[in-house]
Amino acid sequence: MAKMLDIFRALADPTRLRIVQLLRTMELSVGELAQVLAQSQPRVSRHIKILCDAGVAERRKEGSWVFIGPGPAAVTEPLAQALDAWMATLGQDPWHIADAARLAAVRADRAAAAERYFADHADHWDSLRSLHVPEAEVEAAMRRVLGTASLGTLVDIGTGTGRMIELFGAQARHAIGIDRSPEMLRVARGKLTASGTEGWDLRQGDIMALPLEDAMGDTVVLHQVLHYLPAPEAAIVELARIIAPGGRLLIVDFAPHSHEELRTQDAHARLGFSDEQMALWFRSAGLEMAQTTELAGRALTVKLWLATRPKKKTLQVIGG
């Protein structure tokens, strides 16, 4: 009863109701909420604290930014159903119409920031991509490996610009992107918002200590990340921790090569990986190698390694 009273008290304010409706549309920073609501950040922060204390919203820190999203589904889903029913009966409030218009401006700002980032880095990325097969071929191969069935809960580690979520999000029940860089998460947020991709959230975190529960991911993707890591075998153990029984891990990276310049130019800690090396690391993490795919490029060969976590065996009791 006390928890329900906290929820109703938190909603007993028009600004906080507006915030709840906005968060149903997309995760927003405190500054973005202040922009949409046309209120000061300190005032918006006070409203957010009340909503978070009641469990209606959640904070997520990314560097110096704080993003706000809906609270746990057990709290927010019944609330969303009630709000929809009331709005259908009472009609849309003028505030919601104004908020939607200002939210469109936030979406445009995010998309513009993402475009600026791509423009600033295009030359560098083009020079690296020229060494291996076109990205479209890699993505097509990933589609073939993962298939067309539901991916369940999709987790993209080192999400970068959010491309993997954009590519596979429609097949997932829910998609989570993890990246260490707050800048990249802001780029991904802008790109995914502009593309209209739905059902995702982004979190700041380190691959060596993922901010995720055990066995919560059905499909985990690590796309062109492993070669940056000084201890890739330890990273695979951490990835295996979050994979549900019967779940899959897809790693896309380079086969062994001798381009030493990539160590200094692009901070590559490892110059590719062999099938034998990957199979050993998978076994050590409790995974099984399921499939390998090779895409030969001009100077670098791209490899796709698919591993699975075996389903738990059930004991069959035979009665006498």
Secondary structure, 3 states (H helix, E strand, C coil): CHHHHHHHHHHCCHHHHHHHHHHHHCCEEHHHHHHHHCCCHHHHHHHHHHHHHCCCEEEEEECCEEEEEECCHHHHHHHHHHHHHHHHHHCCCHHHHHHHHHHHHHHHHHHHHHHHHHHHHHHHHHHHHCCCCCHHHHHHHHHHHHCCCCCEEEEEECCCCCHHHHHHHHHEEEEEEEECCHHHHHHHHHHHHHHCCCCEEEEECECCECCCCCCCEEEEEEECCHHHCCCHHHHHHHHHHCEEEEEEEEEEEECCCCCCHHHHHCCCCCCCCCHHHHHHHHHHCCCEEEEEEEEECCCCEEEEEEEECCCCCCCCCCCC
